[in-house]
């Protein structure tokens, strides 16, 4: 009986040590959202730098809409 109680106490201690606190789900979602937004904005900037024609076309459309 004494051995069983020691085993149970050891298991409880290990479980407490092995379960680190996890951040709240909302914090994880916010962190993921911010990281995704940063990646997408960097990709868009790189894409627009490689395709200057698209930027000029966008500016031309904005000017045309402003005049009309």
JOPEZI-V545556 format. One record per backbone hydrogen bond with DSSP energy under -1.0 kcal/mol. NH is the residue of the N-H (numbers start at 1). CO is the residue of the C=O. E is the energy in kcal/mol with one decimal. If there is no record, write none. Layout:
BEGIN
NH,CO,E
NH,CO,E
END
This chain:
BEGIN
5,1,-1.8
6,2,-1.7
7,3,-2.1
8,4,-2.4
9,5,-2.2
10,6,-2.1
11,7,-2.2
12,8,-1.9
13,9,-2.0
14,10,-2.2
15,11,-2.2
16,12,-2.0
17,13,-1.9
18,14,-2.2
28,24,-1.9
29,25,-2.6
30,26,-2.3
31,27,-2.4
32,28,-2.6
33,29,-2.7
34,30,-2.4
35,31,-2.4
36,32,-2.7
37,33,-2.4
38,34,-2.2
39,35,-2.3
40,36,-2.6
41,37,-2.3
42,38,-2.1
43,39,-2.3
44,40,-2.4
45,41,-2.2
46,42,-2.2
47,43,-2.5
48,44,-2.7
49,45,-1.9
50,46,-1.6
51,47,-1.3
56,52,-2.2
57,53,-2.4
58,54,-2.3
59,55,-2.3
60,56,-2.5
61,57,-2.2
62,58,-2.0
63,59,-2.3
64,60,-2.4
65,61,-2.3
66,62,-1.9
67,63,-2.0
68,64,-1.9
END
